[in-house]
């Protein structure tokens, strides 16, 4: 899925003001980013808190720059599943075990951002108590992705670009030979069919994509596995803090990987 469509792209001209732009974006659809934080990060609290700070920057940037777009936050592999502040938002959503919805997809407002900022002030102490970690640190990745898809589909807005951003320090959600591993891989086809982009953001620099995410990402984007190029984990974390850069990186990565699956690129440079 590319992030730009010339048929719906909105260009700012002298005859258009911000209200006109907003109306066009409402008509053509909005962007949505659903953050998913792996509760395993609490085993190294500094990684968990860094993830929360990155999301905080993304929320603030999103509210200031693209306030019509939607953002949400889910916790995966939790022991407990306390409801979000707005419990009625989940009336038509089935939350599986070992998942918790902190913020359903919403257009960000100052009270929502303040609620999140208040949460992270004490998250280093209270996250383990309020949410905890499922036994062995492994919930159900396939069920988590199904929840994300349901949240995106039932957000009440037309979306023209939807991303699931999974933040973790684990290179695979399940043992490679397990039935859960195969079920997790099968969810990639669901994402590809619905054109929802999946991104994994490693909270460690030396992250191994080979056990799971290399295949999952390429399947979800319907590209050749040999075209996959290992991203710079530190750069991904920097991009995460700015949603507009995440969109640009997604489009650039898609073009590069699609080009890499062919013998030559459009500029005539041989790639394989």
N, C-alpha and C positions, 0 to 999 in steps of 0.2 A: 504494500500500500504506500503510495506516495503522499507527501504532505501538501502538494500544490496541484490544483486542478485549474487549468486556464479558463474553463467554462464558468467557474464560480469565484475566481480570484477577484478581490476587491482592490482597486487601485485608487489612491487618494489623489484627487484633482482639485483644481481651484474652485470647482463648482460643488464640491462635496464637503460636508462638515462631518463632525464626529457622530451626530445623530443619524445621518444618512448611512454611514458605515455600519453603525450598530444595527440598524434596520435590515441592511443587506445580510449581515452575518446571522441574524435571527432567522431570516428566510432560508438561507442556504444551509444552515447548520452551524453548530459550534464545535470547538475542540474540547476533549475531555481527557483528563489524566487521572487514573486511579492508582494511587500508591499502595503497595503491599509491603509491609515490613515483617520480615521473618523474626519471630520471637526468639529464635536461637541466638540472635545478636546480644541478648541480655547476658549470655555467658561471658562476654567481654563488654562491660558496660560502656566503655569509651566508644565502641563501635555503634552501639544502640543510640547513644546520645548524639554521635556525629550524624547518624541517619536522620534523627529527629530534627537536628539543626538544618540539615540540607532541605528537608521538607518544609521547614519553617521559612527558609529563604524562598523556596518555590511558591509557597502560599502568598507571601508578601509581594513577590514579583508578579504573580498571576493576578492578584487583586489590583495592583497599580497599573499594570500594562494591558492585560486582557481580561477585564473584569466581567465580561460576558461568558467566558469559558467556564467549564466545570472542573472541579477537583474533588477527590474523595480519598479516604484513608482506611485501609483494612489491615488487621494484624493476623498473620498466619502462624500456625503451630502453637497456639495458645492452649493453656489448660482450662481457662475460664473464658466465657463469652458474655461479658456485661454489655447491656444495650447502649446505643449511642444516646446523645443528649436528646435528639428528636426520635423517640421510639416509634412514632407513627410512620416514619419514613421507611420502616421495614415491614409494613403491613402485608405487602405483596412479595416479600423476599424471604426465601428459605435460607437461613444461615446454618451451614453445616457445623458439626462439632469441630473444635480446635481452630475456630476462626472467630474473629470479633470485628464488627464494623464500628469504627470510631466515628467516621464521618461519611455518610452516603454522598454520592456525587451531588455537588451543590455549586451554584454560583457563589463565589466567596464574598463574604461581607465582613465588615470590621468585627462584629460580635463573634462570628465563627472563627476568625483568625485569633482573636483574643482568647477564646475558649481553648484553642489548641496551644497557644503560648503558655497559658496557665497550666495546662496538662504537662508540658515538658519541663516545667520548673521543678516538679517533684517526681518526674518519671523515673529517674535513676534509682529512687527508693521505692516507689509504689508500683511500678510496672510489674515486678515479679509477684507482688501480692494481688493486684487487681486482675492481671491477665495470666501470669505464670507461663510455664513451658510444658507442653504435652510430654508424656513419658517417652524417653529416648529421643526427644526433639523432633519427632517425625509425625506430622498430622497426615493429611490427605491432600497432596498437591492438586490432583484432578478435581477434588471437591472445591478447593480454593479457586481454581480457574473458573469452574462453573459458577461460583458465587460472583466472581468479577464480571463474567459475561452477563449474568442476570442484573447486576447493578447498572451496567452500561445500557442494557436494553430497556430497563424500566426507569431510567432517570427522568423521563418526562420531557426530554428535549430531543430535537433532531440533531444528530451528530454527523459531522463530515470527517472527523479524525478522532479516533479513540485509542488511547494507549494504556496498557497495564505495565506499571513499573515495579518490578519485584526486587526488593533490596535485601541482600543476604550475604553471608560469608561462607555458605555451604555450597560445594560444587555439584551436589546432586540431592534432590529431595527424598529419594528412596534408594535402597540397595539395588544395584544394577540388575540383578537376576530376579528381582521380585515382581509379583503381579502388579503391585502398586506403581512400579517404575513404568511398566508397559501402559498402564491406564493413564499415567501422567503424560507420556509421549502422545497418546491418542488425542489428548485435548488440544494439541497443536493444530490439528486439522479443523477443529471447531473455531479456533481463532482465525485461521486463514479463510475459512468459509464466510465468516462474518466481517472480515477485514478489520479486525482489532489487532493493533500492533502490540507485541510483547517485547519488553526490554528487561534485562537483568542488570542490576547495578551492584557490582561486587564492593564490599566494604573492606576488602584486602587487595593489595596490589598484585600479589601472585595468586591469581584465580584460575583454576583449571576448568575450561569449558568442555573438555573432551568427554567426561563421564555422562553428561546429560544435556547441558544448555546449548552446545553446538548443534546437536541434532534437533532439539526442540525449537530453537529459533529459526533454523533454516526450513523446517517443516511448516512452521507457522507463517512464514513469508513465501513459501512455495519457491524457494531457490535451491540451487544445487549445493549440497553440503561441502563440496570442494571449494566453493566460492567464499566460504566463511573466513573472515579475517578477525583475529583476536583483537578486541578493542583495548585501548589504554584505560585501565580501571580508574586511575586517578583523574584522567580527563572526563570520564563518564560521571564521576561524582561532582566535578566542577560544573558540568553541563546540567546535571540534575537540579541544581539550585536556580536555574533560569529556564523555565518551560519553553520560551521561544527558541533557545539554543537546542533544546531537546528535539523540537520539531525539525530544525535545520539539520541536526545530526542524523535524524532518522531518514530524511530524504536523501542526504548525501550517502549514507551507508547503504541504502537500498539501491541507489544507482551504481555504487562501486561494486557491490556484491553481485548484482545482476550482470554487470559488465564482466566481472571476474569469472562468471560461469560460461562465458563465450570465448571463442578463440581470439577475437579482436574486439577492441572498443570502438566507439564511433570515431575516435580521433586516429584510428589506424594502428594503435599500439598493441602489440601482441601480448596477451595475458596468459595464455595457456598452451 
